[in-house]
Amino acid sequence: MPQTGDEPPGRRERKRQQQLDHIADTAWALFEAEGFEAVTMERIAEAADLSKVTLYRHFPVKEALLRHVFHRELRAAWPDIQPELAWAAPGRARLARFLELQAAWCESRRAFLLPYTRFRLSDSRLPAEGRERSGMEAIFSELIAQGQAAGEFRADLPVALLAMHLQFAHLATLLRCLTDDRLALADELATMLDLVCNGMGGRS
């Protein structure tokens, strides 16, 4: 039984999550209004009405706030786009539609994606060691599994392996576009998907 004054773990976790969301939302509003580089951690702490010690305990760097915002947006968006994806046939067509939607989201966040991506790549921990997953691998796995079930993708390799290769190709494409403003992400992702699905063999 919890002692008097103690809160159940579920309530404590909800309150903690609410605080994290409040801090991240405050930071995001500042990033959009003033620019990511211009906003300091001290400015965020002041705007969120909390001590710098509390801020750094939850978010050691500004990029961690971007991670919180972006991962939360992906989790929220995934159920909402299911009806849109259902219009496309399982397999390549459904993956292509998801990448189109994802490219549009990335373009709306383009100014913030490079520091976020660099931060993610600098985290050498494994998921079991505390590395936070974005959710993209799970989405790719689900879409690939649907394609396998429909006979559109090869089934002699596990979904996890195919999803891993797709995720690396996706990341490489994203990084290339973020460092070259001349490239359109939607077009580059379509080329990447064609390469993943068809390989480097010559056209017959």
MIFIZA-703900 format. One line per field, with one value per atom (N, C-alpha, C): x, z, y; residue number from 1; atom name. Coordinates in Angstrom, 2 decimals, decimal comma, m for minus. Each point is the difference from the previous one (the first is absolute). Layout:
% residues N
u <- [X/...]
w <- [Z/...]
v <- [Y/...]
seq <- [NUM/...]
atom <- [CA/...]
***
This chain:
% residues 204
u <- [0,84/m0,84/0,88/m0,34/0,79/m0,18/1,06/m0,10/m0,84/m0,48/m0,81/0,79/m0,63/0,66/0,67/0,20/0,60/m1,06/0,42/m0,92/0,26/m1,05/0,20/0,97/0,78/0,97/m0,61/m1,23/m0,63/m0,24/m0,43/m0,25/1,31/1,01/1,30/0,54/m0,14/0,50/m0,77/m1,33/m0,80/0,43/0,24/0,42/1,38/0,88/1,32/m0,09/m0,86/m0,17/m0,60/m0,94/m0,60/1,05/0,90/1,06/0,94/0,37/0,86/m0,66/m1,29/m0,73/m0,04/m0,22/m0,05/1,35/1,07/1,33/0,27/m0,29/0,26/m0,86/m1,26/m0,88/0,49/0,45/0,55/1,22/0,90/1,20/m0,33/m0,93/m0,35/m0,56/m0,84/m0,54/1,13/1,00/1,14/0,83/0,22/0,78/m0,65/m1,31/m0,71/0,02/m0,10/m0,08/1,37/1,03/1,30/1,12/m0,25/1,03/0,71/0,33/0,57/1,33/0,88/1,32/m0,07/m0,98/m0,06/m0,52/m0,74/m0,63/0,99/0,16/0,89/m0,80/0,67/m0,65/m0,53/0,73/m0,44/m1,31/m0,11/m1,23/m1,16/0,24/m1,06/m0,44/0,95/m0,33/m0,84/0,39/m0,75/m1,43/m0,13/m1,32/m0,89/0,59/m0,77/m0,23/0,58/m0,16/0,50/1,23/0,63/1,49/0,65/1,42/0,82/1,21/0,89/0,38/0,09/0,32/m1,07/m1,26/m1,11/0,03/0,23/0,05/1,11/1,20/1,13/m0,16/m0,74/m0,24/m0,82/m0,95/m0,87/0,56/0,59/0,49/1,40/1,04/1,37/0,45/m0,62/0,35/m1,27/0,08/m1,18/m0,51/0,93/m0,39/m0,89/0,15/m0,85/m1,45/m0,20/m1,36/m0,61/0,81/m0,48/m0,39/0,81/m0,30/m1,35/m0,25/m1,27/m1,17/0,11/m1,08/m0,23/1,07/m0,15/m0,50/0,51/m0,45/m1,45/m0,40/m1,41/m0,89/0,44/m0,79/m0,15/1,06/m0,07/m0,97/0,07/m0,92/m1,45/m0,24/m1,37/m0,50/0,91/m0,41/m0,27/0,71/m0,09/m1,42/m0,77/m1,38/m0,86/0,28/m0,84/0,19/1,15/0,23/m0,35/m0,46/m0,36/m1,05/m1,08/m0,99/0,59/0,91/0,65/0,85/0,73/0,86/m0,82/m1,17/m0,82/m0,47/m0,01/m0,40/1,06/1,21/1,07/0,16/0,33/0,18/1,18/m0,11/1,12/1,26/1,12/1,28/0,60/0,54/0,73/m0,90/m1,22/m0,88/m0,31/m0,21/m0,32/1,23/1,16/1,24/0,25/m0,26/0,21/m0,91/m1,24/m0,93/0,44/0,46/0,50/1,19/0,91/1,18/m0,39/m1,05/m0,49/m0,49/m0,78/m0,52/1,14/0,96/1,11/0,87/0,18/0,79/m0,65/m1,33/m0,71/0,20/m0,06/0,24/1,43/0,96/1,41/0,22/m0,62/0,17/m0,53/m1,06/m0,54/0,88/0,93/0,91/1,45/0,21/1,34/1,06/m0,32/0,98/0,51/m0,74/0,37/0,49/m0,09/0,28/1,49/0,85/1,42/0,57/m0,27/0,49/m0,60/m1,27/m0,63/0,70/0,23/0,60/1,43/0,76/1,36/0,00/m0,94/m0,11/m0,32/m0,92/m0,38/1,19/0,76/1,13/1,14/0,06/1,06/m0,26/m1,21/m0,36/0,39/1,08/0,53/m0,63/m0,93/m0,61/m0,92/m0,16/m0,99/m1,35/m1,11/m1,31/m0,11/0,64/m0,05/0,76/0,87/0,79/m0,62/m1,19/m0,70/m0,15/0,49/m0,18/m1,47/m0,52/m1,42/m0,24/m0,94/m0,35/m0,95/0,13/m0,88/m1,37/m0,04/m1,23/0,01/0,99/0,04/0,26/0,88/0,29/m1,26/m0,81/m1,24/m0,97/m0,05/m0,89/0,47/1,29/0,53/m0,25/0,16/m0,22/m1,44/m0,93/m1,41/m0,34/0,49/m0,30/0,66/1,19/0,67/m0,72/m0,43/m0,75/m1,29/m0,67/m1,21/0,34/1,12/0,41/0,37/0,64/0,32/m1,27/m0,97/m1,25/m0,75/0,17/m0,66/0,81/1,18/0,85/0,76/0,04/0,70/1,48/0,37/1,40/0,46/1,27/0,56/m0,19/m0,31/m0,30/1,07/1,11/1,04/0,96/m0,18/0,79/m0,93/0,45/m0,88/m0,32/m1,18/m0,45/1,01/0,53/0,91/1,23/0,51/1,18/m0,34/m1,12/m0,41/m0,27/m0,64/m0,29/1,28/0,99/1,27/0,68/0,03/0,63/m0,76/m1,32/m0,81/0,24/0,10/0,21/1,35/1,04/1,30/m0,03/m0,66/m0,12/m0,79/m1,05/m0,82/0,83/0,79/0,81/1,05/0,65/1,00/m0,61/m1,20/m0,69/m0,36/m0,50/m0,37/1,21/1,12/1,21/0,49/m0,06/0,45/m0,84/m1,30/m0,89/0,16/0,25/0,15/1,27/0,98/1,25/0,11/m1,08/m0,02/m1,41/m0,19/m1,32/m0,55/0,82/m0,48/m0,84/0,09/m0,68/m1,39/m0,95/m1,37/m0,11/m0,34/0,00/m0,97/m1,19/m0,99/0,55/0,67/0,57/1,13/0,84/1,14/m0,46/m1,04/m0,52/m0,64/m0,65/m0,57/1,11/1,10/1,14/0,59/0,11/0,53/m0,87/m1,32/m0,89/0,12/0,13/0,18/1,29/1,05/1,26/m0,11/m0,67/m0,16/m0,84/m1,05/m0,92/0,56/0,73/0,44/1,49/0,76/1,44/0,71/1,23/0,83/0,12/m0,83/0,05/m0,44/0,49/m0,39/m1,45/m0,61/m1,37/m0,02/m0,95/m0,09/m0,97]
w <- [0,00/0,00/0,00/m0,81/0,02/1,30/0,43/1,21/m0,24/1,08/m0,10/m0,71/m1,00/m0,76/m1,25/m0,09/m1,22/m1,09/m1,26/m1,12/m0,69/m0,55/m0,76/m1,15/m0,38/m1,09/m1,27/m0,33/m1,23/0,03/1,13/0,11/m0,05/0,67/m0,02/m1,42/m0,74/m1,37/m0,88/0,21/m0,78/0,28/1,26/0,36/m0,58/0,03/m0,58/m1,49/m0,69/m1,44/m0,31/0,82/m0,20/0,13/0,97/0,16/m1,20/m0,48/m1,18/m1,21/m0,18/m1,12/0,12/1,22/0,23/m0,35/0,46/m0,29/m1,51/m0,63/m1,44/m0,81/0,38/m0,72/0,15/1,20/0,23/m0,86/m0,03/m0,80/m1,48/m0,46/m1,42/m0,44/0,85/m0,32/m0,13/0,87/m0,08/m1,25/m0,31/m1,20/m1,26/m0,09/m1,18/m0,07/1,16/0,02/m0,16/0,59/0,08/m0,74/m0,42/m0,66/0,98/m0,46/0,90/0,59/m0,81/0,47/1,01/m0,14/0,85/1,41/0,15/1,29/0,89/1,22/0,96/0,96/0,66/1,02/1,14/0,33/1,05/m0,39/m1,26/m0,50/0,10/m0,31/0,08/1,44/0,91/1,42/0,51/m0,38/0,45/m0,56/m1,29/m0,63/0,54/0,35/0,52/1,50/0,63/1,44/0,84/m0,25/0,79/0,12/0,91/0,22/m1,12/m0,19/m0,99/0,39/1,30/0,46/m0,46/0,15/m0,44/m1,51/m0,74/m1,46/m0,44/0,54/m0,41/0,45/1,07/0,44/m1,03/m0,60/m0,99/m1,42/m0,33/m1,36/0,10/m0,17/0,19/m1,06/m1,20/m1,10/m0,74/m0,79/m0,74/m0,97/m0,60/m0,99/0,61/1,30/0,66/0,04/0,00/m0,06/m1,37/m1,05/m1,34/m0,09/0,56/m0,02/0,65/1,14/0,68/m0,87/m0,59/m0,83/m1,23/m0,71/m1,25/0,24/1,02/0,26/0,45/0,76/0,42/m1,21/m0,92/m1,20/m0,85/m0,12/m0,79/0,64/1,32/0,68/m0,19/0,06/m0,15/m1,43/m0,97/m1,41/m0,55/0,50/m0,59/m0,04/1,09/m0,10/m0,94/m0,07/m0,80/m1,49/m0,42/m1,44/m0,50/0,89/m0,43/m1,11/0,12/m1,09/m1,33/0,05/m1,22/m0,64/0,83/m0,52/m0,53/0,59/m0,40/m1,46/m0,55/m1,38/m0,96/0,46/m0,85/0,23/m1,05/0,12/0,93/0,79/0,88/m0,79/0,56/m0,69/m0,40/m1,20/m0,45/m0,05/m0,51/m0,13/1,36/1,00/1,33/0,64/m0,20/0,49/m0,67/m1,30/m0,74/0,53/0,29/0,52/1,38/0,83/1,32/m0,15/m0,90/m0,19/m0,55/m0,82/m0,47/1,18/0,88/1,16/0,94/0,16/0,89/m0,56/m1,31/m0,62/0,22/m0,09/0,23/1,44/0,94/1,41/0,16/m0,59/0,12/m0,56/m1,13/m0,57/0,93/0,73/0,95/1,23/0,21/1,15/m0,45/m1,26/m0,60/0,78/0,50/0,69/1,29/0,51/1,28/m0,13/m1,19/m0,15/0,05/m0,48/0,00/1,42/0,88/1,38/0,70/m0,29/0,59/m0,48/m1,31/m0,55/0,49/0,05/0,52/1,46/0,76/1,41/0,11/m0,82/0,03/m0,39/m0,99/m0,44/1,01/0,83/1,00/1,21/0,12/1,13/m0,33/0,60/m0,31/0,83/0,88/0,84/m0,81/0,46/m0,56/0,64/m0,66/0,62/1,41/0,21/1,32/1,04/m0,46/0,90/0,21/m0,56/0,22/m1,22/m1,16/m1,20/m0,39/m0,21/m0,31/m1,48/m0,30/m1,39/m0,54/m1,27/m0,63/m0,35/m0,24/m0,46/m1,49/m0,72/m1,45/m0,35/0,76/m0,28/0,13/1,00/0,19/m1,15/m0,49/m1,13/m1,26/m0,28/m1,17/0,13/1,20/0,20/m0,29/0,46/m0,23/m1,49/m0,69/m1,43/m0,82/0,38/m0,70/0,25/1,24/0,31/m0,81/m0,16/m0,82/m1,45/m0,49/m1,36/m0,15/1,00/m0,04/m0,02/0,85/0,06/m1,32/m0,74/m1,30/m1,14/0,30/m1,03/m0,82/0,48/m0,73/0,34/1,18/0,43/0,29/m0,18/0,26/1,48/0,23/1,36/0,55/m0,75/0,49/0,97/0,18/0,97/1,05/1,25/1,06/m0,18/0,46/m0,10/0,65/1,15/0,73/m0,85/m0,75/m0,84/m1,14/m0,67/m1,10/0,50/1,17/0,56/0,36/0,49/0,35/m1,23/m1,09/m1,22/m0,56/0,04/m0,48/0,86/1,31/0,90/m0,26/m0,24/m0,30/m1,32/m1,02/m1,28/0,16/0,81/0,27/0,68/1,01/0,72/m0,90/m0,83/m0,92/m0,96/m0,48/m0,90/0,71/1,21/0,78/0,24/0,40/0,26/m1,27/m1,11/m1,26/m0,35/0,20/m0,32/0,97/1,26/1,01/m0,19/m0,71/m0,23/m1,42/m0,76/m1,36/m0,29/0,11/m0,16/m1,42/m0,94/m1,38/m0,18/0,94/m0,14/0,61/m0,69/0,51/0,70/1,26/0,78/m0,56/m0,40/m0,52/m1,21/m0,91/m1,19/0,38/0,92/0,40/0,73/0,81/0,68/m0,99/m1,04/m1,03/m0,73/m0,29/m0,63/0,92/1,28/0,98/0,06/0,03/0,08/m1,25/m1,15/m1,24/0,06/0,53/0,12/0,97/1,14/0,99/m0,57/m0,70/m0,51/m1,22/m0,86/m1,27/m0,05/0,97/m0,02/m1,05/m0,26/m0,94/m1,36/m0,24/m1,27/m1,14/m1,19/m1,17/m0,40/m0,63/m0,49/m1,18/0,02/m1,11/m1,05]
v <- [m1,19/1,19/1,25/1,02/1,21/0,74/0,70/0,77/1,23/0,61/1,20/1,09/0,63/1,05/m0,50/m1,30/m0,54/m0,11/0,20/m0,14/m1,33/m0,61/m1,23/0,24/m1,02/0,17/0,54/m0,46/0,48/1,49/0,52/1,43/0,79/m0,50/0,67/0,07/m1,10/m0,02/0,96/0,08/0,95/1,44/0,31/1,35/0,31/m1,00/0,19/0,26/m0,78/0,18/1,35/0,45/1,32/1,10/m0,17/1,00/m0,01/m1,19/m0,08/0,64/m0,26/0,60/1,52/0,49/1,45/0,64/m0,60/0,55/m0,02/m1,14/m0,13/0,96/0,17/0,93/1,44/0,34/1,34/0,23/m0,98/0,12/0,10/m0,82/0,00/1,35/0,60/1,32/1,03/m0,09/0,90/m0,27/m1,26/m0,35/0,57/m0,13/0,49/1,52/0,65/1,46/0,66/m0,59/0,67/m0,73/m1,24/m0,78/m0,91/m1,20/m1,00/0,46/0,55/0,39/1,14/0,88/1,19/m0,31/m1,06/m0,31/m0,74/0,47/m0,65/m0,87/m0,90/m0,83/0,87/1,05/0,92/0,68/0,37/0,63/m0,97/m1,26/m1,01/m0,19/m0,10/m0,19/1,16/1,20/1,18/m0,02/m0,29/0,01/m1,11/m1,14/m1,13/0,11/1,02/0,25/m1,18/m0,37/m1,05/0,29/m0,68/0,24/m0,64/0,54/m0,60/m1,42/m0,26/m1,35/m0,98/0,38/m0,87/m0,20/1,07/m0,10/m0,96/0,19/m0,83/m1,45/m0,21/m1,38/m0,77/0,68/m0,66/0,09/1,13/0,25/0,61/m0,80/0,50/0,99/m0,05/0,91/0,38/1,07/0,46/m1,06/m0,74/m1,01/m1,08/m0,25/m0,98/0,47/1,29/0,55/m0,22/0,16/m0,32/m1,47/m0,86/m1,43/m0,27/0,61/m0,22/0,45/1,18/0,53/m0,88/m0,35/m0,74/m1,43/m0,66/m1,36/m0,02/0,99/0,09/0,25/0,86/0,26/m1,25/m0,78/m1,24/m0,99/m0,16/m0,91/0,44/1,30/0,51/m0,12/0,17/0,02/m1,39/m1,01/m1,33/m0,55/0,02/m0,50/0,84/1,30/0,89/m0,19/m0,50/m0,16/m1,40/m0,87/m1,36/m0,01/0,79/0,00/0,46/0,98/0,48/m1,10/m0,73/m1,06/m1,18/m0,22/m1,13/0,11/1,21/0,16/m0,55/m0,12/m0,52/m1,50/m0,72/m1,45/m0,29/m1,09/m0,34/m0,31/0,38/m0,20/1,32/0,03/1,19/1,23/m0,13/1,16/0,62/m0,84/0,52/0,63/m0,60/0,61/1,35/0,06/1,24/1,10/m0,35/1,01/0,49/m0,91/0,41/0,95/m0,32/0,85/1,37/0,07/1,30/0,84/m0,62/0,71/0,40/m0,89/0,29/1,11/0,03/1,06/1,36/0,06/1,26/0,47/m0,94/0,36/0,49/m0,68/0,39/1,40/0,31/1,32/1,08/m0,31/0,99/0,17/m0,92/0,04/0,08/0,32/m0,10/0,77/1,19/0,83/m0,64/m0,98/m0,60/m1,44/m0,57/m1,42/m0,34/0,90/m0,33/m0,08/0,98/m0,18/m1,20/m0,30/m1,18/m1,27/m0,10/m1,21/m0,19/1,07/m0,10/m0,45/0,51/m0,40/m1,48/m0,47/m1,41/m0,89/0,41/m0,80/0,01/1,01/0,09/m0,88/m0,52/m0,86/m1,44/m0,46/m1,33/m1,11/0,35/m1,02/m0,89/m1,24/m0,91/0,30/m0,40/0,22/m0,60/m1,15/m0,62/0,81/0,89/0,82/1,38/0,21/1,25/0,88/m0,45/0,81/0,02/1,20/0,15/m0,25/m0,87/m0,29/1,07/0,28/0,99/m0,58/m1,31/m0,64/m0,29/0,57/m0,21/m1,46/m0,65/m1,41/m0,85/0,28/m0,76/0,23/1,24/0,31/m0,72/0,06/m0,71/m1,50/m0,54/m1,43/m0,37/0,82/m0,30/0,06/1,02/0,14/m1,11/m0,41/m1,09/m1,32/m0,22/m1,23/m0,07/1,12/0,02/m0,36/0,50/m0,33/m1,46/m0,57/m1,43/m0,84/0,37/m0,75/0,04/1,09/0,14/m0,58/m0,55/m0,56/1,03/1,23/1,07/0,07/m0,43/0,02/m1,42/m0,25/m1,33/m0,35/m1,27/m0,46/m0,93/m0,16/m0,90/0,69/1,31/0,75/0,59/0,09/0,52/1,47/0,37/1,39/0,94/m0,37/0,88/0,35/m0,96/0,25/0,94/m0,24/0,87/1,41/0,12/1,31/0,74/m0,72/0,62/0,60/m0,78/0,51/1,20/m0,06/1,13/1,23/m0,21/1,13/0,67/m0,79/0,59/0,77/m0,57/0,69/1,30/m0,05/1,18/1,08/m0,38/0,95/0,64/m0,81/0,54/1,01/m0,30/0,93/1,29/m0,12/1,18/0,89/m0,60/0,79/0,70/m0,71/0,61/1,22/m0,11/1,13/1,15/m0,30/1,05/0,81/m0,57/0,71/0,55/m0,11/0,54/0,51/1,31/0,60/m0,13/m0,40/m0,14/m1,26/m0,92/m1,29/0,05/m0,59/m0,14/m1,35/0,02/m1,23/m1,03/0,42/m0,95/m0,75/0,72/m0,63/m0,95/0,43/m0,84/m1,26/0,12/m1,19/m0,96/0,53/m0,87/m0,76/0,67/m0,66/m1,06/0,34/m0,95/m1,25/0,17/m1,15/m0,87/0,64/m0,76/m0,82/0,59/m0,71/m1,17/0,22/m1,07/m1,14/0,35/m1,04/m0,72/0,71/m0,58/m0,30/0,50/m0,24/0,83/m0,36/0,75/m0,70/m0,99/m0,69/0,89/m0,28/0,77/m0,27/0,96/m0,16/m0,96/m0,92/m0,96/0,51]
seq <- [1/1/1/2/2/2/3/3/3/4/4/4/5/5/5/6/6/6/7/7/7/8/8/8/9/9/9/10/10/10/11/11/11/12/12/12/13/13/13/14/14/14/15/15/15/16/16/16/17/17/17/18/18/18/19/19/19/20/20/20/21/21/21/22/22/22/23/23/23/24/24/24/25/25/25/26/26/26/27/27/27/28/28/28/29/29/29/30/30/30/31/31/31/32/32/32/33/33/33/34/34/34/35/35/35/36/36/36/37/37/37/38/38/38/39/39/39/40/40/40/41/41/41/42/42/42/43/43/43/44/44/44/45/45/45/46/46/46/47/47/47/48/48/48/49/49/49/50/50/50/51/51/51/52/52/52/53/53/53/54/54/54/55/55/55/56/56/56/57/57/57/58/58/58/59/59/59/60/60/60/61/61/61/62/62/62/63/63/63/64/64/64/65/65/65/66/66/66/67/67/67/68/68/68/69/69/69/70/70/70/71/71/71/72/72/72/73/73/73/74/74/74/75/75/75/76/76/76/77/77/77/78/78/78/79/79/79/80/80/80/81/81/81/82/82/82/83/83/83/84/84/84/85/85/85/86/86/86/87/87/87/88/88/88/89/89/89/90/90/90/91/91/91/92/92/92/93/93/93/94/94/94/95/95/95/96/96/96/97/97/97/98/98/98/99/99/99/100/100/100/101/101/101/102/102/102/103/103/103/104/104/104/105/105/105/106/106/106/107/107/107/108/108/108/109/109/109/110/110/110/111/111/111/112/112/112/113/113/113/114/114/114/115/115/115/116/116/116/117/117/117/118/118/118/119/119/119/120/120/120/121/121/121/122/122/122/123/123/123/124/124/124/125/125/125/126/126/126/127/127/127/128/128/128/129/129/129/130/130/130/131/131/131/132/132/132/133/133/133/134/134/134/135/135/135/136/136/136/137/137/137/138/138/138/139/139/139/140/140/140/141/141/141/142/142/142/143/143/143/144/144/144/145/145/145/146/146/146/147/147/147/148/148/148/149/149/149/150/150/150/151/151/151/152/152/152/153/153/153/154/154/154/155/155/155/156/156/156/157/157/157/158/158/158/159/159/159/160/160/160/161/161/161/162/162/162/163/163/163/164/164/164/165/165/165/166/166/166/167/167/167/168/168/168/169/169/169/170/170/170/171/171/171/172/172/172/173/173/173/174/174/174/175/175/175/176/176/176/177/177/177/178/178/178/179/179/179/180/180/180/181/181/181/182/182/182/183/183/183/184/184/184/185/185/185/186/186/186/187/187/187/188/188/188/189/189/189/190/190/190/191/191/191/192/192/192/193/193/193/194/194/194/195/195/195/196/196/196/197/197/197/198/198/198/199/199/199/200/200/200/201/201/201/202/202/202/203/203/203/204/204/204]
atom <- [N/CA/C/N/CA/C/N/CA/C/N/CA/C/N/CA/C/N/CA/C/N/CA/C/N/CA/C/N/CA/C/N/CA/C/N/CA/C/N/CA/C/N/CA/C/N/CA/C/N/CA/C/N/CA/C/N/CA/C/N/CA/C/N/CA/C/N/CA/C/N/CA/C/N/CA/C/N/CA/C/N/CA/C/N/CA/C/N/CA/C/N/CA/C/N/CA/C/N/CA/C/N/CA/C/N/CA/C/N/CA/C/N/CA/C/N/CA/C/N/CA/C/N/CA/C/N/CA/C/N/CA/C/N/CA/C/N/CA/C/N/CA/C/N/CA/C/N/CA/C/N/CA/C/N/CA/C/N/CA/C/N/CA/C/N/CA/C/N/CA/C/N/CA/C/N/CA/C/N/CA/C/N/CA/C/N/CA/C/N/CA/C/N/CA/C/N/CA/C/N/CA/C/N/CA/C/N/CA/C/N/CA/C/N/CA/C/N/CA/C/N/CA/C/N/CA/C/N/CA/C/N/CA/C/N/CA/C/N/CA/C/N/CA/C/N/CA/C/N/CA/C/N/CA/C/N/CA/C/N/CA/C/N/CA/C/N/CA/C/N/CA/C/N/CA/C/N/CA/C/N/CA/C/N/CA/C/N/CA/C/N/CA/C/N/CA/C/N/CA/C/N/CA/C/N/CA/C/N/CA/C/N/CA/C/N/CA/C/N/CA/C/N/CA/C/N/CA/C/N/CA/C/N/CA/C/N/CA/C/N/CA/C/N/CA/C/N/CA/C/N/CA/C/N/CA/C/N/CA/C/N/CA/C/N/CA/C/N/CA/C/N/CA/C/N/CA/C/N/CA/C/N/CA/C/N/CA/C/N/CA/C/N/CA/C/N/CA/C/N/CA/C/N/CA/C/N/CA/C/N/CA/C/N/CA/C/N/CA/C/N/CA/C/N/CA/C/N/CA/C/N/CA/C/N/CA/C/N/CA/C/N/CA/C/N/CA/C/N/CA/C/N/CA/C/N/CA/C/N/CA/C/N/CA/C/N/CA/C/N/CA/C/N/CA/C/N/CA/C/N/CA/C/N/CA/C/N/CA/C/N/CA/C/N/CA/C/N/CA/C/N/CA/C/N/CA/C/N/CA/C/N/CA/C/N/CA/C/N/CA/C/N/CA/C/N/CA/C/N/CA/C/N/CA/C/N/CA/C/N/CA/C/N/CA/C/N/CA/C/N/CA/C/N/CA/C/N/CA/C/N/CA/C/N/CA/C/N/CA/C/N/CA/C/N/CA/C/N/CA/C/N/CA/C/N/CA/C/N/CA/C/N/CA/C/N/CA/C/N/CA/C/N/CA/C/N/CA/C/N/CA/C/N/CA/C/N/CA/C/N/CA/C/N/CA/C/N/CA/C/N/CA/C/N/CA/C/N/CA/C/N/CA/C/N/CA/C/N/CA/C/N/CA/C/N/CA/C/N/CA/C/N/CA/C/N/CA/C/N/CA/C/N/CA/C/N/CA/C/N/CA/C/N/CA/C/N/CA/C/N/CA/C/N/CA/C/N/CA/C/N/CA/C/N/CA/C/N/CA/C/N/CA/C]
***
